[in-house]
């Protein structure tokens, strides 16, 4: 019998799967720890909107039915919120689903995909999975160097990913810089602005509202998600807004029921709860300030962030990560593909979760210093 592994395409054979953050259940099972906290996956500590929970409970008896394959109600709600046409919207099983659809729709092994160093791990994974060529541009101050990215565009470049704000660094591209970049990129190159943390960042004065530019740049795609500020990570629902021709192509290869019925309902209801969204953003802002003030007091370097997380320089990210696990705190090491071995990415939690992280970090750093 042939080696089954050799039957796979070259890109899949050498692909390293995306590694999600360790779960609380996994940690407590492995180490016998109770009351662990998870600050690894940029989840919303506020939980979902009560209106969402109520709506889901009301519609549980309907889960024997297939969802609306077109997601009409959610598309209509998104179109009204953002003042766009419904045929500009594509729904995905999380925004990751959309990112893969875009690559599959526009890129072949003859093309290259361009993105920044330290950018979201899904970009290189998608590139490798479809056998495309990678152009990874060195970062500037942990963020996107748009000038260098523009210079790096080749004749075979078909797709550019820009995470704004970027995960895991929290850095962001300012409005005039992104506008200049959009103007300079050839129209045959698709530009994906990945705005998973848009709601947290949008209050910042220099953060762009990229929807304003869609009419002038038909090669622009904007991706967003309900996983972060809306607190629906477990339901996996994201979307893109683009020129109708792009949306038409994405919908041709999208799985017909890629967003389940409860996720469609939850996202639609979440859009109506403006008070919840305000609370979610306010909580993140306040707890971010709490955490970063303490990091400054401890003289720990961190990267300023517009997301719901912060990347902290702890010296040896992998070692400190393991020591924190034993204290019941789950963070995210960002060495490996992210090329940030000295950092941990720490999600913004509740006051109590932040305090537990800080106290645990103080303890393991003190122990590490004593062992030297």
Secondary structure, DSSP 8 states (H G I E B T S, - for coil): ---HHHHS-HHHHT---------HHHHHHHH--SS-EE-SS---TT-S-HHHHHHHHHTGGGTTS---TT-HHHHHHHHHHHT--GGGEEEESSHHHHHHHHHHHH--TTSEEEEETT--HHHHHHHHHTT-EEEEE--BTTB--HHHHHHH--TTEEEEEEESS-TTT----BHHHHHHHHHHS-TTSEEEEE-TTHHHHTTSTTB--GGGGTTT-TTEEEEEESSSTT--GGG--EEEEE-HHHHHHHHHHS-TT-S-HHHHHHHHHHHH-HHHHHHHHHHHHHHHHHHHHHHHHTT--EE--SSSEEEEE-S-HHHHHHHHHTTTEE-EEE-GGG-EEEEEEEE---HHHHHHHHHHHHHHHHHHHHH-
